[in-house]
């Protein structure tokens, strides 16, 4: 199953948080993304159901092999696009935001053809 852009954003956030912290919970994702806890809970449930993450009995989230591979690709696209935009003279904050929007469009282009 292909992730929608919102699912990719959650997966990328989990990836980033896992790289920074040893433990990641839904509240960490909500705070990082500035999203409501119910929205994050729903997304976490869908990512778990689709095999991208595991959630243990204490609510700690880890990426599965499938999730880590997919999230790594998303993060790499984001990073490369940010760097390209900055090379073109865009400030970091704008480049980060624009890269986030562009990275999801790039993936959907082949399916639009």
N, C-alpha and C positions, 0 to 999 in steps of 0.2 A: 504494500500500500504506500502511496506517495503522500508525504506530509504537506499540509497547506502551510502558507507562510507563517501563520500564528503558531503552529506546531513547531516549525523550524526555529522561530524566535525563542520559544520555551526551551527547546533542545539545546540551542546555542548558549542560552543563559545557564542551563545546568552544566554544560561543558566548562564554561568560564568559571563558574563557582566551584566546580570540582577541582579545577586546576589551582585555584587560590586556597581552598579550604579542604580539610580532610572529611568534613561532614557537611552535607547539604540537606536541608529540609524545605518543605513548601513555604514556610515563612520567609526563608532566605530568598527564595525566588520572588515572592510577592514584594519584598522590600527592594530587591535589586531592580525589578521591572516597574515598580510602582503600580502594581495591579492588585485587585482585591483578592483576599484569600479564597473565596468561592471560585473565582475564575481560575486561579492557579490549581486548586483542587481538581477541578474538572479536567484541565489540561494534563495534569499529572496522571489522572485515571486513564485518559486516552493514550498517553505515551506508554504507560505500563501495559495496557491491553494490547497495544501494537508491538510490544517487545523491545521498545527503545530504552526503557529504564526498569529498575527494580526498586521496590520500596520495602524496607524491612519492617518488623513489628513495631519498632520505635519511631517510624516515620522518616528514616534516613534514606535518601535517594542516591542510587548509583546508576551509572550508564551501563547498559549491556554492551557486548562487543558490537552488535549492530548499531546501537545508539551512539557509541563512541566514534565509530567509523563515519556515520552520517553527520554527526555534530562537528567532527573535525573538518569535513569538507565545507560545511557551512561557515565555520569560523575562518577557515583559510580564504574563502571567497571574500568574506567581510574584511579581513585584514588586507588582502591584496587591493581590493577596491578602495579602501580608505587611503592606502599609501599612494595609489595612482591619483586620486583626487587631490591629495595634499601636494603631490608633485606638480599638479596643474595650478596650484596656488590657492586651493580651498583651505580654510582654517580647519584645524583638527575636529572641533565640535561639529561643524557642518558636514565635514567629510565622513565622520562616523555615522551621523544620522542618514545622510544620502546613501552611503554604502549599504546600510541596513535595508533601505527600500529597494535599491537596485539589485542586491543579491537574490532576492526572492523572485523578481521579475525575470532575471536571467534563466532561472530554472524552469519557469513556465513557458518560455518562448518555444522550445521544441514541441511541447504538447499543443501549442496554438497553431502550428503549421500543418 
